[in-house]
Amino acid sequence: MRKSKLYLIGLLVLALSSCTSKKQQTAEITPNVPKIILETDIGNDVDDALALDMLYKYLDAGDIDLLGITINKEGTYPAEYTDIMNTWYDYPQIPIGIIHNGADCENDATNYAKAVCLIQKDNGEPAFKRSLKGDYNQLPEAPALYRKLLAQQPDSSVTIISVGFSTNLARLLNTPADDVSPLTGKELVAQKVKLLCTMAGCFNNPNLFEYNVVKDIPAAKKIFSEWPTTLVTSPFEVGIAINYPGSSIENDFRWAPMHPMVEAYKSYQQMPYDRPTWDLTSVLYSVEGPSYFNVSPAGKINVTDQGATEFTPDAAGNRYYLTVDSIQAENIKQHFVQLLTKQPAHFNK
């Protein structure tokens, strides 16, 4: 009798376990999470590397679906560094798009992506593994990758986080219909994208011409005036109010003998230094929403010929910008430290 009861209990536990497992598998296959594409000038300022690292932490937690990473900085090292990060975080399948004939920006002397790519072990082998084979210059150009990724997604489901120049996005809008989609680029964006969140502009100083805007003013003009969906920008004054602490880089990543984001940070400037978190704020808003920020009224944003950004309130507009007070800035900084210092789900020494 006792054996019979134990047998029945065992069957019940097994059935419940199987049911739970199936539910978990279903949740993993069809998660109701933001679908993200990151547009970055990675290799310029190191906040791009921190922003990318942050996205992997959200990915580990199941909070996002990272569809792709598109690069608007010239050269092979930005793509190679991104491949290193994808591989280190055990997401080698995330596609990378590149740019040719893009905006002129810093040379390789200040390129932390190059510095990390060239790090070697004592035996002369690369310090970090790569997943992609062949020439990084042969990766798809960003507008083509955008069209492919967007065409595969449900309507109004994709968030694009743009933390670099607007070049690739402007080129996407200009793409014609093709074998991937019968829609033009602008039509495809209007159908598939629900939000563009940029790190761009400045709204508290008309004489400050923000870097991401001025490096390609025609493209920025096009995006702020013609982008067909809601656009929220985190301007210069937000990120500069929130500095990631260099002490965290030095002390909070000791669980990793070699970390490609940490090595990028260390190579960018002489340690220890704190760095503004411009790009991280756009990621935070895109994934976690407006609760950490103040959001402007609806309006329109104009880019001047010199690269300044001008906001005009308009109830019929769909352009917004973020602001923070000192308390919000401190809360965001602590949140960034908590997120970035988490050990990855698939950490592999």
Summary of the structure (lengths in Angstrom):
residues: 349
radius of gyration: 21.8
end to end distance: 51.9
largest distance: 87.1
contacts: 1159
relative contact order: 0.14
helix: 44%
strand: 17%
